[in-house]
Amino acid sequence: MTGRHIAIVGGGFSGAMLAARLAESGIASTIIDRDADIGLGVAYSTPFDGHLLNVRSNRMSAVEGRPDDFVQWLQAHHPDQAAPEGFAPRRLYGLYVQDRLAGVEATHPGLITRVVGKAVTVEDAAVRLADGRLIEADALVLATGNPAPKTAAPDETQGRIIGDPWAAGALDRIGDEDDVIIVGTGLTMVDMVQWLVARGWRGKALALSRRGLKPRAHEATPDTPATPTGMLKLAPASRRLAEARRMAGESGWRSVMEGLRPVTADLWAAADSDLRARFVRHLRPWWDVHRHRIADSIATSLEALEAEGRLTIIAGRVKRIDQDETGVTLDWRPRRGPDQPSITGQWLIDCTGPGHDPAKDVLTGPLIAAGRARMDALRLGLDLDAQGCVLDADGVPDDRLLVLGPPARAAFWETIAVPDIRKRIEDVAATLKATTTETA
């Protein structure tokens, strides 16, 4: 045991599994989270078993180098869900993460401390909580997950607008026959529609996003990765896109995406700001719906709702949202063509996704203002070095302040799914261990 101590802000998958890996390396840590259910986060706190993982079970091990860990846990605890190539309920995955954390705590007693509280200030490498407590540490890791959703109408967080669909009881007020407007057509929209249907809802939903794209589906069986060619990895942007289309014509787009998955982070790291900007501006929406796919069974159920006329997806921009005691009216501008009549419904659900703005975040905003951190060139998030250390205003890394998980997307891009995060956990743990060794 080193005697050093790491503070981890965020008790979802990233924070909990980092604490476990640190303990296995003999490094003590404190996990700080507002929720006592450490290990769940928003992703795995859902009580609805129809919310399935978006990755097959045999790729969802929480531990790098132990690929069968989750499947073996399912076989021991939930054998009916243990199909290696299946998509298990997210609720069960949360239990698996919690079980692994508890197991590490039992075998490495005293190395993991849990603190329930809201972190409000970073002071050097220490964290001040809302109740005044100060958690002191030798290094700090921000593993805060995705921030709260962007609100469809920031000044209207009550009434008929459901600004945070993941909040406890958020859907309870929606009647079985009520019509719903959904802003956003990504994974959160899919989750909310599935959940409403399971609760007995029989109304109609109209979902709006800028391009009207929805997540693509996995095939029933895994796809064989297509090895990325040199053209796909090294050519100018337009030629890479042409090569991707050529390869998709030969082996299928899913195979192309599977082949890119192991090297995406490296390609992002090697790209200059101009290439990254072009990707974000022109290709990101299509990348997202092809990269972050849904289980084939869920895709089939959505298609059935569309065929029945109960789910309609349209492309356009929100112009104005009004509400009264009976419902919501949304004025919108189609992506193409003339303006259309207003959309009405009894409720509006904001599924636009998280609002990434570190400059406004209670923890990182003051760090940026003080020069201890800076935004990346595209303002996607905090600027980090290759180890995940925060870069200050002059570009100097601070090895006492690291970022893990979704907040690190500006540096690593692929840092949302478990297979990507678990690799980052190994890197962050190695950095902290090396720093600890140097300063011990």
N, C-alpha and C positions, 0 to 999 in steps of 0.2 A: 504493500500500500504506500502511495506516494506522499500522503499528507496534504496534497493539493485538493482544491475544491472548485467545482464548476457549477454555475447557476444556469438553469435551462428555463427560459420563459416559453411556456406552451406545453401542454400535456397531452397533445394528440399523438398520432402515430410517430411523427418525427421526434418529438421530445422524449416520449416514453422509451422508444427503442434506442435512442442515443444514450439515455441514462443506463439502460441495460448493458450496452456494449462498453460503456465507460466502466461500469462496475466489474464486468468480466476482465477488464484491463487493470483493475485495482485502483480506479480513480473514483473518488466520491463526488456525488452531484446532488443538487436540490432541484426538483421539478416544481415549477410555480404555475398554477393554473386556477382559473376562476371556478372550475368544475371539479368536484371531488372524484368523479369517474375518470381518473387518469387513464389515457390510452385510447379513448374513443374519438375525441374531437367531433367536429360536425359530420365527418365522413361516415363514422361507424356508430354513431349514437342513435340512428334511426331504429324505432321499434318494429318497423314494417318489414317482414321477410320477403316481400316482393321487390324491395330495393336490393338488387344483386350487384356483386362486384362486376366491374367492367374488364377485368383481367381473369384469365382462367386460373383455377386454384393452384395448379402446379407451377405457377409463376409468381405466387403471392407469398412465398416464404418471407418472414420478417428478418431473416438472418442471411447475409451474403455468405455463399459457400455451403449452405445447407438447403438445397432446392426443394427437398421433400418435407420440410418442417411443417408447413401449414396442412398439407394433405395428411400427414401422419397424425396431426392433432385432430383433424376431422374424423379420421378413421377411429381414433380412440374415444372421441366425445360425441360425434354426430355422424355415424357411419352412413346414414341415409343421404348425406350431402357430400360424401367423400370422393365423388368422381373427379379424378385428377384434371380432366379437360373441361369440367363443368364450371359454372359460375355460381358460387355459393352466396348465400345472403350476407350482406354487409354486417348485419347484427352479429352473426357468428364470427366474422373476422375481428370485430371489436373484442369479443370475448377471448379470442385467441391471443390478441395483443396483450390484453390484461393478464392472461394466464402466463404468458412468457415473462412479463415484467414481475409478477408475483414470484415466479420460480427463481428468477435472478436475485430478487430481494432475499429469498430464503437461503440461497446458497452463498450469497455475499452480504451477510448481515451488516447493517450500519453504513453501507456505501450509497444508498439511495434514500433521500428524504423527500417527503411529499409536503408541499405547502399549498393550501387553498387560499387564494387571494388574487386581487387584481393588481398587476404591475403597472405603475404609472410613471416611473422615472428611472432612467439609467444614470447612476452616479459612479463614474469610473467603471469598474467591473462589478459594482454592486447594483442591486435592484431595490427601489423603494416601492412598497405596496400602498394601496389606497388607505389602509388603516394605520399607516405610519411605520410599520415594520420595515427594517432594512435587512435584506438578505445579502450578506457579504460573500464575495467569491474571488478567486484568482483569475477567472475568465468567465465570460458570459456568452451563451448561445441563444439567439433569437429563433425560436421554432414555433412561431405564432400561427402558422397555418394560413389559410385564406382569410382575408379581412372580411368584415361584414359586407353584405350585398350593396351594390349601388342602388339607390332608391329611385324608383320610377318617378316619384314626385317628392322631392326632399322635404317639402313643408307639409306633406300630408301623410304622416306615418300612422294615422289611426283611421277609423271609419271603414270605408269599403276598399281601401288599398292595403294589401298585405305586403309590407315592405321587406320582411324577412320570413320567407316561407318555412325556414327550419326552426323558427322559434316554437317553443312548446305550445301546442294548441292552436297554431296559426291557421289551420284549415277547419277548425271546429265549427266556425260560424257559417260555412258554405252549406247551403241547403241542397238536398238531393236533386232538385230540379233546377237549381240556379245555373245560369250561364256565366262563364268565366272568361275574362280577357287575360292573356299571359304575355308579358313583355319579355322576350328572350325565347329562343328555340333550341337551346343546348341541353346539356345533361340535366340541369335542374328542372327544366320544363318536363323532360321525360319522367323524372322522379315524381313530380307533383301530379301529373296526369295519372300515372300508375297508382299512386296512393289514393287519389280521389275515387277512381273507379273501384278500388278494393273496399272503400268505405261505403259503397252503395250509391255513389253519385251517378245521376243519369242525365245530367245537363249537357251542354255543348261548350267547347273551348275553342277560342280563336287565339292563336299564338302568332306574335309579330316579332320579327327581327330584321335587321338591315338587309340581309340577303335571303332570308327565309330558308336557311340551311338547317337541317337537323342531323344529329349524329348518325353515322352509318353503322351497320351491324357487323358483328363477327359472323363468320360461317359456322356451321354446326361443328365442324372439325377444324383443328388448327391449320393455318396456312404455312406452306414451306417458304422460308425467307428467300428472296432473290438477292444475291450478292451485289452490293452497289458497285457499279463500274467506276473507273477513274473519271469519266465524263460526269457522272452524277455527283461525285464528291469534289471535283476540282475545277470544273468549267465555270465560265460566267453564268450568272443567274438564269438568263433566258435559255441557254443551252442545257443547263441542268434540268430545267422544267421540260424541255423537249425530250431529253433522255429519259426522264421519269415516265413521260407519256408513252414513249417507245417501249420501255420495259413493261409497263402496265399492259400494253397491248399484247405482249408475249406471254407474261406469266400472271397477270392480274394485279390490280392495284394493291390488294391486301398483301400480296407477297412482296411488293416493292416497299410498302410501309414497314413490314416485318424486318426486311433487310436493313432498312435505315435505322431502326430503333436502337441497336447497340452503338451506333456511331453518331447519333444526332447531337449529343452533347459536345463531342469532339468537333463536329462540323460547325456548330454554333460558336465554339471557342475560337476556331480558326477564322471565322468570318469577320471582316472589318465592319465598321459602323454603317457604311453605305449599303453593304449587302444585307446586313441585319434589317436596316430600315426598309429596304425594298421588300424583303420577305414579310415583315410585319404589315406593311401597307397593302400589299397586293395578294399575298398567298395565305396569310395566317387563318382566315376563316375556313378555307378549304382544308388546310392542314389539320385544324382542330377537329373537324367533323370526320375526317378519315383516320386520324391518329387515335382519338379518344372514342372508341367504338363501344357499342352496347351489345348485350347478349342477344342472340338471334331470337330467343323467345319473346323478349321485350319488344324488339323491332316488329315482330309479327303482330303483337297485340296493338301497337300503335297504328300499324297499317290497317287493322280491322276497324279501329275507331275512325280513321280517315275515310275508309270505304263507307261507313255508316253515316258519315256527315257529322260526327260528333267532335272531331278534331280537324281544324282547318289551320294551315300554316301559310302565312303571307309575308311578303318582303316589303319593307318600308321603314320610315322613320316616324318616331313619335313627335307630334307637334305640340299637343296640349292634352292634359288630363284633368278632368273635372269630376267631382263626385257630389252626391247628395245622400239623403238618408235611404234612398231606394236603389242606388247603383252608381255606376261609373260610365263616363263618356270619354272616349279617346279619339282625338283628331289626329290624323296621320297623313303622311305623304308617301304614296307608293314609290317603290324603287324605279319603276318605269311607268309611263303613262300619266294620264290626268289625275287630279285629286279625286279621292273617293269619299263617299258619305262617312260620317263618324261611326265608330264602333261603340256599341253599348253592351253592358253586362251587369250582373249584380255585384260582381267582384273583379278586382284586378290583382293578379299575383306577379310580383317582381321577380323574374328569373333571369335577370341580366348578368348575374354572376358577381364575383367579388370586385370591390372598388380599390384597386391597387394604387395607393398614393402615399408613399412613405413620408412625404413632406407634411402631410396632415395627420399622420398617425401619432398617438399620444407618446409613444416611446421613441420612434425614429425621427419624428419631426424636430424635437429639440436637439438631437444629435447632429442633424443636418445644419440646423441654425448655428450650432456651436462650432462647426467645422470638423467634427469627429467623424462625419459620414458625408457622402454625397450621392446624388442620383447618377445612374448610368446615362450614357449619351442619348439614349432613346427615351429616357424617363419611364422605363418599364419597372424599375425598382432600384434598390440600393446597389451601388457599384462595389463589386467584390473581387478579390484576387482568385487565383485558381484553387486555393484551399478553402475558400468561403470566408476569408477574413474581410472585414469591412475596410474599405479604403477611405481615408480622410479627404479633406478638401484638396490636399496637395497630391493625392494618389498614393499615400504611404499606408501600407496595410497595418492593421492593429490586431495582433494575434491574441489579444484578450477579448475580442469582440467578433463573434462569428454568426453566420446566418445559415439556417438549414430548412429545407422543405420549400413550399410554394413561395415564400418571400425571397428566395434566392434565384428566381426565374430569370432575372436580367442577366445573370452571369452564366447560368447553366441551361436555361430554356426548359429542358426536360427534367423537371424536379417536382412533379405533382404525383405521379403514379408510384406505387410501392416499389416496383423493381428498380426505379431510378433513385428513389430516396434512400433505399437501403445501401446502395453503392456510395451515396454521399455521406451516409452515416459512418461508413468505414473511413472515408477520407477525413471527416471532421474529427472522429475519434483518434485517428493517427496523428493529426495535427496537434490536438490537445495533449496527447501522450508525449509527443516529441517536445512540445513546449514545456510540459511538466518536467520531463527528464532534464532539459537544459537548465531550468531554473531551480531544480531541487537542491 
